């Protein structure tokens, strides 16, 4: 569906750019319906030149003009941003936050309880229109608000609705997850180089292998364990490699990483 509303991005970093790019590429909205602010004039100049959107230097004015506000700033500066825009936000404003760890309650209180709030945890593959986002609605958010937020984030990948109590776990898994996968790709690449492949060839094969495996899980809907078993012949090369992964406690290490990132997300929200 087309979004016939003015959308303001407060903060014009990589995630904001990914969403702007996705919205325009999908034809979800037009450039003259998108506004952005950022503390960096170089950043806003880039967004204006690349996407033809409206640049607003006054954050409070942008908040007053927009129907939908996307808060795309770091968690550490959220309190200051909420103080700045609170006078310009009313019951007609839909506020969507992507700040890790910042709860709906914090945002609602910071905006004097007037705004309709949706909290979203996206991830960086949104930059290549392959993101995974989870979203939760606040006390005043309507079904239409949730649908609109889903439409925005579906333009750059997958967008699923979850209970807010699960958002820290989402942050630890899919929010931080790309970094885990990048590390695995880097390790596979180094292994390929050690085995005699050129670095470029090893990197391309590693990245495509991860991409293909992920696509098989999504396209088939099958359990990853079953797909793994199909590749694992008795006495073959794959089972030998899997044995080493088990000896190295790969599963436990990844689980621990998600737990640590989830705990940090909870800390950021305090």
N, C-alpha and C positions, 0 to 999 in steps of 0.2 A: 504494500500500500504506500501511497505517497504521503509524506508528512508535510502538511501545510501550516507549519508553525516556525517561529523564529527560534533557532537553537544557538545558545551561546556557550562556547567552551572557555571556561575560566582556567587558564593554563594551556599553553599551546605546545606541549612537549610531544614525544613520540607517540604516546597512546592517543592523544587528541588528534594528531595528524593522521594516524591510522583510521580513526573513526571518520574523520572528514573525507579522507580518500575513499573509504568504503561506502559512505552515504552517497557521495557523488557518482561513484562507479556503478552503484546499484540503481541509480535514478530515484533513490528514496526521497531526496530533497534537492533543492537547487542552491547554487552558491550564494545567491542573494538572500537566502534564508538562514545562512550560517554566519555566525559572528565569533570572533576569538579575541582574547586578551592574553598578554604575557608580559613579564617584567623585562624580557629581552626584545629590543626593537629589531634586532637582526632576525629573531625567530618569527615575529609577526610579519616582517617584510617578506620572509620566505613563504609563509602561508598565503599571503595575499598574492604574490607573484605566481606561485605554483597552482593554487586552487581558485583564485579569483573571489575569495570570500571577503566579508566585511571585517575590518579591524577596528576595535574600539579600545582606546587608551585608558578609558575610565571604567574600572571594574564595576563600580556601583551602578553606573549608567547602563552598562551592558546587562546587569542583573535586572534592572528595571524594564529594559526594552524587551527582554526575551520571554518566551513562553516556557521554554525548557532550558534549564541551566545544567551543564555538565561540569562538575567540580573535578578538575584534572590536575590537582596539585599534590605535593608530598604530604603525608600525614602530619609531619612536624609543623606545617604552616597552615593547617586547616582552621585552627582556632582564630587566627588573625583574619583569614578570608571570611569566615562566617560573621565575625564582628563587623567587617567592612560592608558586606552585602545585606545583612539583616534588615536594615531600614527600607531596602528596595524590594524585598521579597514579601509576597502576600499569598492568600489562599489559592490564587489562580496560577501560581508558579509551580511547575514540576521540577524538583531538584534531584539530579542523579549524581551520586558520588562514586568515584572509583578509588578512593584513598584506602589503602590497606589498613585494616584494623580499626578504622573509625566507625563506630556503631551508628545505627539509625537514630537511636536516642540522643546521642551527642549532637548530631546534625539538627535534629528537630529542636532540641533545647537551644542550640546556637542561633537558630532562626526564630526564636520566640514561639515555637509551636505552630507557626502559620503555614509552613510549606508542606506540600505533598512530596515525600522523600522516597527514593528508590536507591538502594545500595547495590553496587555491582563490583564484582571482582573479575576483571578481564585478564588476559595475558599477552605477552609481546608478539606471538605469532599473528595477532591481529594486524601487524604491520604488513603481512603478506596475505591478508584476507583469510587466514586459517586459524583464527583465535578460538579460545574456549572461555566463555564468560558464565558466571552464575549471578543471579540477582534476587533480591528480596525487597518486598514492599514495606513501607512504614505504616504508622497507624492511620494516616489519612490518604494513603495511596489507593487509588481505585483500580479495578480490573483493567480499565482503559489505560491507566498510567503504566501498569505492568506490561501490557501489550505494546505500548509505544516504546518502552525501554528495550523490550525484546526485539522490536523491529530495528532499532538503532544498532544494537550489538550483533544482531543476525547479519547485518550488512558486512561484517568483518569475520564471520565464522559462526560458531555454535553459541546459543544463548539459552540457558536453562534456569528455571525458577526453583529456588531452594528456600528452606527456612533459614532465618538469619542466624540461628544458633550453629549452623553448619558452615558459615562463611569463613571462619578461621581455618577450618579444615580444607575448604576450597582453596584458600590462599596458600596453604602449605603444599597442596597437591598441584593444582593446575596453574596457580599464580606463580609459584616458584619453580614448577616442574620443567619449563623449558631449559632452565640452567642445568638441571640434572641430565636432561637428554643431550644438551650440547656437550657436557662433560663425557657422556658415553660415546658420542660421535667422535670426539677428540681422541678418546682412548682407542676406539676401533681404528682410527686413522693411524695413530702411532703404532698399533699392532701390525697394520698392513705394511707400514714402512719397515718395521723390524723384519717382516717376512719377505721383504724384497721389492715391494711395490713402490712406485713413485708416490710422493706425498699428494699430488693432485689426484692421481688415480685412486689412491686409498681414501681420500676425503670424499670424492664423488661416490664411490661404491658404498662407503659407510653411511653417508647422508641418505642416499637412495634406498638403502636397505632398511633404515629406520623408517623412512617415509612409507615404503611399501608395506612393511609389517604393520604399521599403524593403520594404513588404509584397509588392509585385510581385516583387522579387528572391527573397524567401523562398518565396512561394507558387508561382511558376512554375519555380523552379530554373534559370532561364536566366541566361546571362552578362550582367552589367550593360551591357556594350558593345552586345550585340544589342538589349537593351531601349532603350538610348539611340538606336540607329540607327533604331528604329521611330518615334521621336518627331521625327526630324530629316529634314524634307522638303527636296528640292533648292531652293536659293535662298530658303529660308524664314527665319522668325524664330529658330528654335532653333539653326540652324547659325551664324547671326550671333552669337548669345550664346555658343555654344561656342567660337567663334574668339577671343572676348575672354578666356574662361577660359584657353585655351591660351597666349595672349599674356601673361597674368598668371602663368603657371606654377603653376596651381592644383594639378595632379597632383604636381609636384615639391615644392611647399610642404607638402602633406599627408604625402607620403612622408618628408620631412625631420622633420616633427613627430612621427611615429610612431618614427622612429629616435632622436630626442632623448629621448623619453619612455622608450623601451626602455633606452637607456644610463643614464638616471637610475634606473630600476628596478634595474639591475645595481649601481649605486653604493650604493643603499640596503641591498642584501644583503651588502655587505662589512663 
